[in-house]
Amino acid sequence: MADDVAPDGGEDTTDAPGTEAAPEPEVRCGVLVTTGADGMVELHPTVEEYLGVVQALRGEEHHMLLDLTAVDYLTHPGRELPEGLAPQRFEVVATTICHTTPERVRIRVQVPEADAVLPTLFDLHPGAEALEREVFDMFGIRFSGHPDLTRILMPEDWEGHPLRKDYDVGAIPVQFKDAPAAR
């Protein structure tokens, strides 16, 4: 009977049928982990944890940044995130690879619209320079500490960010070479 008493004096129900504790969420590099539909490991750091997670992955021999992009969920807010992680309008997605295993890890950071800023990965992955410029140009997400955060695809005087879901898609006149001018 003593085996049925919990340390606080109450009844011990850990082995009672139907009272299994929820499994602890998986954590790696100090952040929540999920598995994507494609089977890839996905880490979910906050904006503040982002740089530390990428540094920790480098310690695990993830020495190459394969890709860095963003998603605007303005018109499609539903997506699978770990419990307790608040979805934001923007999500920055970075993918790293370890050449010794060869494991790929996707890093998904929720970025709020009101303060769309992440630290740059340039110091850890110099190849991030052009990728971050593209995300800035197309989505307006800034990367603090970036050495040259200027437009890379659109003209410098372009207004707005074309891959934002609220970007007004207007008629842009195009004049093809050797084609008669529009009247």
Residue, then its C-alpha position, 0 to 999 in steps of 0.5 A: m500500500a505504501d507504493d500507492v502514496a505519492p511523496d506529497g501524501g496523495e495517491d500515486t496515479t503515475d501508473a493508473p490506466g488512462t493517466e499517461a503523462a503527455p510526452e515532453p516536447e523534444v528540444r535541441c539547441g535549447v529550442l523546440v523541435t518538430t519534424g516537417a512533412d518531408g521528414m526534416v528536423e525543424l527547430h523553432p527559435t524565437v527572434e532572440e534565440y535565432l543566432g544562438v541556435v545557428q551558432a549551436l548548430r555550427g558546433e554540431e558541424h552544420h557548417m553550411l547554410l543551404d538556404l534562407t528565405a521568408v514566408d508571408y502568412l498574412t492571407h494564410p495564418g494556419r500552419e503547424l507550430p509547436e504548442g506555445l509558439a505564437p504564429q506571426r505574420f512572417e516566418v524566416v526559414a533557414t536550412t543548414i547541412c552537416h556534411t559528416t552525417p549528412e543531416r539537414v536542419r530547417i530553422r523556422v523563426q516567427v517574425p512579428e510584422a511590427d518589428a520585422v528584424l532578425p540578427t544577420l547570419f553573415d558573421l557565421h555564414p558569409g553566404a547569407e549576405a545575398l540571401e538576407r538582402e533578397v529577403f529584405d528586398m522582397f519582404g521588408i524583413r531587416f537583418s541587424g548587423h548586415p554589412d550591406l542591407t540594400r536592394i538586390l533584385m528591385p531598383e533602389d528607388w522601388e517602393g514596397h516589397p513585392l512578395r508581401k501578400d498586401y503588396d498591390v500588384g499593379a500594371i507595370p508597363v513593359q516595352f520589349k526590344d524591337a516591339p512597336a511602342a504601345r499607343 
